[in-house]
């Protein structure tokens, strides 16, 4: 069946022309998702994962709005301010004929299709979806969508409407829950969190109190989870408008097999890169950590040993490009300055981009959005991410505002004046900055506008 499927796809590519098939997204597990959008709009769009047809979708001649707060009020039928979106119908490969593939879709492949939909229709807050009559496992897929939170039925407040709404074919795919990881673990392992991070997010450690005492901090706080293995991949996400994959890997000061020569020593690639970055004028202006190889080795060891800091290297397609310290705010020196106090699972970030070729507003929006994404995915109890850039750092403040962070206040450390940036979970996922399919800051879009 798989070989017949691939032959059918090859024939369709030949008939439709190579430009018709296009890559939409690379899944975090490395699988490729392509779509074939036919020249005839009445025909369904094909979705393939790693060259194998897994499903189709077509647009039905109607639109729906997901009305919630107006239900049960006089505005229930006049809430025209709620956006309406076209209803899509999902079909199995067998809709093209028995040779095309099965009459079912697996949950991992359905998640891949939903990923493609929210990349193609990234401005849609929700996508009304009907599971086609020919989809033999439609009841199981409906249960998967609803129990995982990836979709919901229309909102009701009256008991007599509840059964009718449950029986209606429309599901509303939810963009904010999709990006929060709905439908991933434990259903499959295709999610953005990888390895150690995915396991912790699936079962976050229960609360028990711990304590930090340093020259700068005296704080009670939750016991933080154990660290990943050095060099372990924690997060991966493809950025469509750049055609590249962003990865976060845990710091590795020793290197194992990945070593290079640096100043007469054989050291980890990460240590050598970290040392080079901090001795550049650009990074030193922000971090002030210029120094010897030994200084930077001890710095890396110290942050790896600190339970309140998760140090990660950021990569584009596997190439090191930047460094981030992802902190727990409750036991961080910024906590006393937070209006109303720090919450137990607040997170913060300190970032540098070391490679000049990877600077620029669009790449910056991609990695800072990815960091927020990672932090919110890592623990559902994290409700906000807080930053404290220097008040004179206009570039970082501009970037923070571009990804919907609020400027909460300004305050003075003993050694600098800072502004406090603040990003609530609900705001981050409502103002979508993750698909980037329609971002007007990309170089390609700027060329089109000239």
N, C-alpha and C positions, 0 to 999 in steps of 0.2 A: 504493500500500500504506500509506504514512504517513497519508494522509487517511482511509482506511478504519479504520486503527488509532485515530485520534483520534475518529472518529465512534463506534466501539465503546466507547471510554473514556467519552465523553459519555453514551451510553446507560446504561452501567453506573452512572455517577454518579447519573443520574436515578432508576434503579430502586432503588439501594441507599440513596439519601439522602445529602445533602451531608456529614453528619457521619462517614460511613464512610471517605471519603478523607481522609487526613491527611498533612501534611508530616513527613517523618522527618529529613531532613538537606538542607542545601545543600552541593553539592560545591565544592571550592576553585576550580573553573573557572566557578562560577556556576550550574551545572545544578541543577535542583530534583528531588529524589527523594521521591516520594509512594507511599504504600501504601494498598491497599484490602483491609481485613480483613473477609471476608464474615461474615454473621450465622450461616451454617451452617459449623461448625468443620471439617466434612469437605471443604469446598471450599478450593482454594488461595488464598493471599494474592497479590494482584497488585502488581507493582512497576513504576512508571512513572518515566521520566526526561524532564523537560521535557514532560510530557503524553503521552508515547509509551510504550506498554507494551513493556517490555524483557525481562520474565521473570516467573515465578511460583514460589512455593515452598509446599510443604505438609508437615505433620508426619506422619511414619510412626509406626506403633504399636510402636516399640521405641526403646531408649536404648543408648548405648555410652559406655564410659569409655576414655580414652587412657592405657593402662597402659604405663609405660616401665621404670622401675628394677626392678620386680618380675618382669619377663619373664626367664625362665631361672632363677628361684628357686622355692622351695617356696610362695611367696606369689602366684605368677602368677595363680591362679584365685580367690584370696580377698582381693584388694586392694580391699576394699569402701570404704576411705577415699578412693579416687580418685572424684571426682564423675562421675556419668553424666549425659549430656545427650541430649535427644530427637534422633533422626535426621531431618534435613530432606531432601526431594527437590526438586531444581531442575528446572523445566520451562520450555520456550521459549514464547513467545507463541502459537505455532501449536497448543499443547495446547488452546486454546479454540476451535480451528477455523481453517481456512486464512485466513479474512478477518481474523483477529486480529493476524497478524504472521508473521514468519519462524520457521522451525524451528531457528534458530541464535541464539546470544547472543555478542556481541563481547566481547573481554577488557575494554575500558573499561566496558562495561555490567555485566559480571560483577563488576568491582571495585566499582561503584556498589551492586550488590545486596549484596555482602559488607559494604560500609559500612553499609547499612541493617540488615543482620542483626546486626552488632556494636553498633549503636545500640539496636535493639529488645531484644536479648539481651545487654546490656552486662555482666552478671554472669557470663556463660559464658566460661570460659577457652579453650574450643574449641567448635566446632560441627561435629558429624558431618554430612556432606553427601554425597548420592548424586546423580549427574548422570542425569537421567531418560532412559529409553529413547528417547523421541522427540526428544532433543536431537542434531541431526545432526552438530554439531561437538564432541561430547563428548570425543573423544580429544585434540583440540587444546586444549580448555579444561582437561582434566586435566593436560596437559603444562604449560600456563601456570601453573596452581595450584602444581604440584610444583616446577618449575624456578625459579619466582620466590620460593619459600619461603612463599607465602601459605597453603599446606596441606601436609600430610604424610599418608602411609599409616600404618597401625598399626605399632607397633614390633615388630621381630623380632630374634632373636639366632642363630637356627638357619638354615643355608643352605636346608634343605628347606622352611622356612616363607616365605622371601623371595619366591619366585615366586608363591606362593599369595596372599600379602598384596598384592603389586603388582597382581594380577588382581582383587582384591576391589573392589566398587564404592564403598566408603566412603572419603571424603577427610575429614580432620580440619582444618577451617579453624582457624588459630591466631591468637588475639587479640593476643598479644605481637608476632608478626611483622607482622601487619596494621598496627598502629600504628607499627612501625618502617619503614613504607613499602614492604613487600613487595607486588609486583604493580603498582607505579606505574611510574616511569621504569626502563627505556626502553620499556616496553610502551605507555604513554600519558602524557598530560600533565595528569592530573586530581589529582595529589598535592598535599599541603599546602605543600611548598616550591615557590616560584614563581621564574621568571626566573633571575637570577644564582645564587641559592642552590640551585636545582634542578640547574643545570649543574655546579656544584662538587661537590655530593653524589654525582652520577652518576659523576664521575671525579675523586676528591680528588687534589690535587697530591702527587706522590711526596715522600718525605722528602729534604730537603737542609738542612744546618744554616744557621741565621742567628744573629744576636747582638743583644742589647739592652744598652745602657749608659746609665743615667740616674742622677740623685742617689739614687734609691731602689732601683734594680735593676741588677745585673750578672748576665746569664744567657745561656747558649747554649740554643737552642731551634729547633724546625723553622721553616723559612721559611713565613710565613703567606700565605694566598691574597690576591689583589687585592680591593679594595673594590668594592661595587656602584655603580651610577650613583646620584647624589643623588635621593632621593625614590622609588627603585625598590621595588616590592612584593616582599617576601621570603617571606612566610608568610601563609596564610589558612586559618582553620578555623571552622566553624559550631558554636556551642554550643547544643545542642537545648533545654536547660532554660531558657535565656534568650531563645531565638528570635533571636539576633543573631550576627553574624560578627565574629571577632577577627582583626585584621590587624597585621602588623609591616612597617613601611616604613623604608628606610634614611634617615638624617638628611639634610636639605636646608637648608643655611644660606642659599642664594641665592634659591631659590623658583621661578625661571622664571616661568611664568604664574600660579602660585598665590601671590599677594602680597596684603598688607593694609597699612593705615596703622598705624604704631605710634610714638608719641612724635615725631610730625612727620616720620617717615621711611616710605618704602615698603620693606617688608621681607618676607621669606618668612613664610608663615603659621606654619610650624614655629618660626622664630626668635621671632616675637611671642608664641606660646603658651609656648615654653620660658622666655622672659623673664618672662611673667606668673606662671607656676608658681613659679619660683625666688624671686620676690618675695612669695609668700604665706607666712604664718607656718607653715602646716602643712608645706610642703616644706622651708622654710629650717631648721626644727628638725632634720631628718634630714640635709640636704645641706650647709647652711651656705654657699650660693653666692648669697646675695642680692647684687644689684648692678645696674649700668647695662646698657643695651642693648648697648653696645660690649663690655663684659666678657663677656656671654653669647654674643655673636657670635664672639669669639675663643676662648671655651671650646669651642663647637661645632666650629670649624675645627680646634682642637687634637686633639679626639678623633677627628675624621674622618681626620686625618693620621697617627694612631697605628696602626701595623700590628697591635698587640695588642688593639685595642678595636673592636667592632662596635656603633656607637650606632644605636639604632632608636627610632622613635616607635610607640606602640601605639594602635590605633584600634578603636572599636566601630562597626560599620557605616559606616566611613569618617570618623567623628568622632574627632579626637585626644583621647586620655584619659590617656596616661602616656608615660614615657620609660624606656629601659633601656640600660645599657652592658653588653654581653656580652663578657667578656674571656677571654683565654688566660692561665691561671693561671701557667704556667711562667715568663713574663716579667712577672708582677704582683708587687706588694710583699707579698702574702700568702704567696707561695711558701715562704719560709724557715720559716714557722710550721706547715707541714703535716707531721704525723707521717709519717715514711717518705719525705718529699719529694714534690714535684709530678711528675706524669707529663706526657709530651710534649703530649698533647691534652686535658688537663683544661680545663674551662671554668668560668667564674664569672659572677656577675650582680650588678648594682647597679640598683635599680629605684625609680621614684617614680610615684605615681598623682596626677596634677595636678587632675583634675576631681572635685569632691566627689560628684557624682551617680553616679559610677562606683566608689565605694568600697563596702566590705561584703565579708563573708567569701566569699560564693558567687562573686562576680565575681573576687575576689582568687584563689580557688582555680583559677578558669578561666584567668586570664592567667599565673599562675606555672606551672601545668601546661603551658600552651602554650609558655612560654619553655623549659622543660626539653625538651619535645617538639622544638622547633626546634633546640636545641643538639645533641641526640642524632641527629636526622635529618641535620644539616648535615655530619657526618663520622662514619662508622662506627667510627673509631678513638677517638672520645671515649667513655670508659668511666665517667666520673663528672663531676658538676657540684658545685662547692664554693661555699658562701656564707660570709660573715663579718659578720653583723649585730651591732650593739651588744648587749652582754649585757643592757642594760636595756630593749631594744626587744621587749617581750613580744608585741606584735601580730605582728611579723614572725617571731619564733620559733614562735609558735602556728601561723601559716600554714605555715611550713616543715614542722612536724611533721604537719600535716593532709594534706600531699601526700607523705608517706612519707620526708622527709629525716631523716637521723640527726643527733643532736647529738654530734659526734665528740670535741670538746674545747673548752676555753676558753683564751684567751691574751690577752696585752697588746701592742697596738701602742704606740708612743710617746705617742699621743694619745687612745686609748680602749681599753676592755676589750671583747673580742668573744667570741662563741661561733662555732665552726666547724660549719656544717651541711654535710651530705655526702649525695649521692644517687647511688648506683651505677645504671648503665644497666639491669641485670637487675632490680633492685628497682622502678625506675620503671615498666617495661613489665609487670611481673608484677602490681603493685598498680595496677589500671587507674583513672586519674583523668581520662580524656579524653572518654568518652561523656557522662557526667553525666545520663544518662537516669533514673537512680534516686537522684539526690542528694537527701538529705533536708534540706539546708540551703536549698533554693530557697524564695523567698517563697510560691509556690503550694503547696508541700508543707506549709509551716508553717501556712498557713491551713486546710488539710485536717485537720491534727492538733488544731486548737482545739476 
